Amino acid sequence: MTDDMNPFPENLSDEAAFALSETLHWLAMTCEEKYFIQLRRHAATLNQSKCIDPDHPWIRKPSAE
């Protein structure tokens, strides 16, 4: 991403940075709550050869090969 495309201003007050962060976290949580089933279903179909644990997608299980 180039500097011209960066959506975040360089000089942001502490209060504004906090408000931005809280808003983005709220948006992400709301999205995950609204589309939880679809997100889980899609995650389960992603390259199952990588052995993704749907309960802990950040942890990779060793392959059975």
N, C-alpha and C positions, 0 to 999 in steps of 0.2 A: 504494500500500500504506500503510495507516495504521500508526502506531507500535505499536498493539496487535497487529498481524499480523506485525510484523517478527520473523523467526526468529533474528536475530543479537543477542546481548546487547551493550550499550554498552561495558561494562568487561570486556575480555578480555585476559588476559596475553599477552605476546609469544609465549610457548611455545604457548599454546592457539590463538592466531590462526594460527600456523605449522602446527600439527597439523590444524586445520580446513581450511586452504588445501590442504595436501598431500592430505588425504582427498578433498576435492572434485575436485582435479586427477586423482587416481588413479581416482575413480569415472567421470569424464568420459572418460578414456583407455580404461578398460575397456569402457565402453559403445560407444565408437567402434570399438574392435577387434572386439567381439562382433557388432555390427550394421553393419559397414563397407559391405557390399554393398547392404543395404537402404537405408542412408543415402544412398549415392551414387546408387542407382536413383531414389529419391524426389527428390533434389536435381535430377537431370536432367530430371524431369518438371515442376518448378516453373516456371510461366509462362515458357516457352521464348522468348517474345518479348523477355524482358529480356537474352537472350544471355549466360547464365551459363556460364562456363568451369568444367566439373566438376573440373578439376585445380586451379583457383584460384578457388573460388566467391566470394571476397571482391573479385575484380577483374571489373568489368563490361566486356565487349567492346562497341565501338560497334555500333549496330544497322545492318543492311544496307539500311535505308530511304533 
